[in-house]
Amino acid sequence: MGSPEWMREAACRGMPPDLFFPWPGQNALVAAAKVVCSTCPVRRECLAYATAPGKYERSGVWGGTAERERRTIRRGRSA
């Protein structure tokens, strides 16, 4: 199974994965990743992928959101 088609257009493509999967407390990396996401043409698709039922991404920065932000999004959907 390959990557979704939209990933080919992602602003983060080819960037160091460590930027998007920082260790806890590395807030500067999270902020830097979000800057990249803010320019991304497929940000919405990325966020939808990361928060989709059965595909939920628990770690990293996806679609301009950190883990805690995605948990809040998922809770809002289930309410």
N, C-alpha and C positions, 0 to 999 in steps of 0.2 A: 504494500500500500504506500503510495507516494504522498507528497505534501499537497495540500490544496492549491489549486491554480493561482489564487490571489496572492499567495506567498511570493511568487516571482516578482511582484510589483512592490513588495514591502521595502520601506526606507531602511530597515535594519538588515536587509539581505547583505551578507558579506562582512558584517560588523562583528566584533568579538562577542561571543555569547555571554561572557562574564559581565558585560555591561547590562544585559537584560535579565541575568540571573544572579544578582548580587547576594552576598551573605547578609543575614540580619544585621541591622545597624549601619549598613553602607548606604545611607540616605543620599549622599552625593551621587552615587551611581544610579540610584532610582531616579533622581531628578534629571540626570543626564540622559537616561533612557527615555524619559517622558518628553524631553526636548526633541529627540529623534522622532518619536511617535507623533508629535504635534505636526510634523511636516509630511506624514505618511499618507499616500493616496488610498491605502486600504485599511486605514485605522478601524473603521466600523466593522469590516469583515473580520479583522483580527480579534476585536473585542467580542463579537458574536461567537466566534470559534472558541474563545477562551472561557466563555460563560455558558456554552450550550450544554443542555442536560446530557449526561453520559460522556461528555468530552471536557469537563471542567478542568481548567489548568490551575493548579493550586500554587505554583511557584512562578516567580519571574514577573516581568512587566509585559503585559499584553494589551494592545489597543490603547496605550496610554494610561493604563491602570495598574496599580500594585495589588498584591494579594488581598489585603484588607478591603480595598475598594471593590474588588470583584465579589467578595463575600457579601458586601452590602447590596450590590446589584442583585445577586442571586436571592437574598432574603426578600428584597422588594418584589421580585417576581413571584415568590411563593406566598406572599401575603394577600 
